[in-house]
Amino acid sequence: MTIGDMAYGLMRAILWCLTHLVCRYRVSGRQHVPRTGSLLVVVNHLSWYDPLLLGVVLRRRVWFFTKQEIFRWPFVGGLCQLTGQIPVKRGQSDRAALERALAYLRQGRAVMIFPEGTVERQEQMLPARTGAAMLALHSRATVLPIAHTGTRRVLRSFRFQRPQVRIEIGEPFTPQLPAHISRKAALRAITREIMQHIAALLPPEVRGAYATDATPASQEITSLPETPKDRD
């Protein structure tokens, strides 16, 4: 066990206590989480608190994309560095972040990404960017879909409230690369497959852009998905 592993475990224990103070959460499908092997965790994005909560819920260690500015914060930045989180530049393509995430996946680690790229204030799914599909395609990692509701209301009031949060962990799958199509079309198809797996775990009324089979084309990847606190 490394110092980074110990630091991650300590922070997870602290966040476990905090999370039980600020919300009531229920988890279904923990048995679907592979204990070992390359794992790309894909999740809908509702709040800056999402990665903190999911780090608590998943008993396996996970690495996250973290906006570059956070690495300059006192204490928090040091923890991000110590635990090997992935710094990412906002609003632009970040090849270094993608390569680091791919390296982690090829080492058999678990990496989490929010394919929508930003939080949605109305708790509806947004058309996804193709970053998650790119990682899945190049790493051949198993993909684990997770959907959740309720985190938008966590720590939103000065009054003591513990909103209900539901987390559904789906069955892992490996995206299938469609034959005889362009790379751009393949990324769109894999993105759609990933987002439909997430949407299937949500109530129909909050599936947003993925409420029907007529899924809109995903956005072309111009930058990596935004990270905690972006646009929140």
PyMOL commands that set and color helices and strands:
alter all, ss='L'
color gray80, all
select helices_A, chain A and resi 3-22+30-32+50-57+68-72+76-82+95-106+131-139+151-153+183-199+204-206+208-210
alter helices_A, ss='H'
color red, helices_A
select strands_A, chain A and resi 24-28+39-43+63-67+86-88+110-113+142-149+164-169
alter strands_A, ss='S'
color yellow, strands_A
deselect
rebuild
show_as cartoon
